[in-house]
Amino acid sequence: MSLAVASQYAKALLEVVGKPGSKLAPETALDQLESFEALIAESPEFRVALLSPAIAAAQKSKAIARLGAMIGLDPVVNNFLNVVTSHRRIALLSSIRLMFRSQLDEQLGIVRARIAAARELSAAQRTALESGLSASAGGSLRCTYTVDGALLGGLTVKIGSKVLDGSVRGQLDSLRRRLVGEA
């Protein structure tokens, strides 16, 4: 249920910033949501205040406006955060941001890939990997790289719900399944 609600808020914001003539780029709105979310994460007191039904909506709005001015929030994002807060959905801000990014990526034809490798990949390896993956991705590819110490060697790639396992452990597991199946 909460993901559906987060999706609706994200969709509404994307519609507002995606309108022709909008002065706020969707990517900028996303950056500002991330900044505000980081601000909430840094201040548990502020988060509790925004979540508390005992604090009036007007006080929450003033706090959002003050802090928003400090981090340079656009009035559209500031208003959006006030709506989210007044409807007691601020606890969903992280999900709203993720859904907003997902919907924006879909609109722009961007496909995100998470790549976990046993060791840090060189720039040449990253370029070769991205060019190989982009053909099958069906859109502009954006990759996030991590080093996973649990991998013995190789790497795993996650694109959406699809997982490509090129790790040594994955190959050994595949070999074991084939050997057990043949016996």
N, C-alpha and C positions, 0 to 999 in steps of 0.2 A: 504494500500500500504506500509506504513512504517513498519508494522509488517512482511510483506513478505520480505522486504529488510533486516530487522534485523535478520530474520530467515536465510537468505542466508549467511550473515556475520558470524553468530554463527556456521552454518554448516561448513563453510570453516575453521574456527578456530578449530572446533572439529576434522575435518579431519586431520589437520596438527598435532595437539597434540595427536591424537589417533593412528597415524601411528606406526607400530612396530618399535622399536628402538628410538622412540622419547624420549628425555631426560627430557621433561616437562610433568608431569602428568596433565591430564585434570582438576583435582580438584585444583591443584596449579595454573593453568591458570585462573580458576574461581576466586580463592582468589585474584589473582593479578588484575584482572579486577575490582573486588569489591574495592580494595585498591585505584586504580587509579580513579575510579568513586567517591570515598569518597574525594579524593584530589581535584577533580574538584568541588565538592559540597562545600568544605571548602573555595575555592578561586573563587569567581565570576569573578575576573579579568582574571584569567587563562582560565576560561570557555569562556569568551567573546573573548579572544585572539585566542583560538582554533576555535571558530565559525566564526571569522572575515575573510572575503575574502580579506581584505586589508593587512593582514599579510602573508608574503611569506611562502610557504610550508616548505622551508628549516629552517626558524626561528622556526616554530611550531615543526618541527622534533627535533631541538636542545633542545627546551624547554621540550619536552616529554622525550628525552634521559637524560637530567639533573635530572628531577624530577623522572624519572624511576629508575635512579641509586640510588637516595635517598631512595626509597621505595623497592628496590631490584627486579625490573622487569626483567624477563627473556628476552633475545633478541627476542624470538619468539613473546612474548606479546608486546614488544616494537615495533617490526616491524608491527604487526597487528594494533596497535594503530596509527601508521604512515599511514598505508593504509586507515584506517577508516577516519582519519583526512584529508588526501589528497583528498579523495572522498567526502568530506564535509558531512560526516555521523556521526560526533562526537555527535550530538544532539540525536542520536539514541543509544548511548552507554548503557543506562539503559535497553532499550528493547533488545539490543544485548546480554547483560549479562543474562537477564531473559530467553531469548530463548536458550542461550548456556546451562544454568542450566537445562532447561526443556529437551533439547535434550540429555544432558549427563545423566540425571535421567532415561530417556527412554532407553538409551543404557545399563545402569547398572541395569535396572529393579527396580528402586527406585520409590516408590509412596509417594507423599507428602500429608500430611493431616494438615489442620488448624483447631484447636480446640479452641472454645471460651466457657468459663465457667463463671458462675455467680460469682464464687470465686476461689481462687487459689486451684489447685488440689494437693493432697499429692503425694509423690513418688509412694506409693502403688496404688493409684487411677490411676495414669498415666500408670503404668505397666499393670494393669488390663485392662484399656481401650485400650492400644496399642495391647495387646495380642488378645483381642476380635475383633479389627478392622483388624489386620494383616491377618486373615483368609479370609476375604472378599476383601482385597486390591489387591491381585494378584501380590504381589511383596514385596520387603523389604520396610517397612513403616518408614517414617521420619515425626515426628510430631512437629508442632509449636504450642505453647500454649499461649493464651491471656486471660485476665480477661475482661469480657464485663459487665459493670455496668448496661446496659440496660436489661440484662437478669434477670428475677425474680428468677430463679433457674434452675438447670439443665445445659445442654450444647448443642452446635451445632457443628457439624463436617462437614468440607468441604473437600472432596477428589475429586480432578479434578473439574468436573462440577456437581458432585453429592453432595447434601446437606442432611445431616441427622439431623433432628431437635428434640432433646430430651429436649428442654427447656420447662419450665412451660408455657410460653406464647404460644409456638407452640402447646402444648397439649390442652390448652384452646381454641385456634383457631380451632383446629381439632374437638373438642367437639362441638363448636358453629356451625361449618359447618354441622356436622351430625345432630344436633338438628333442624337446619333450614331446612335441607333436609327432615327430617321426618315429619315436621309440615305441 
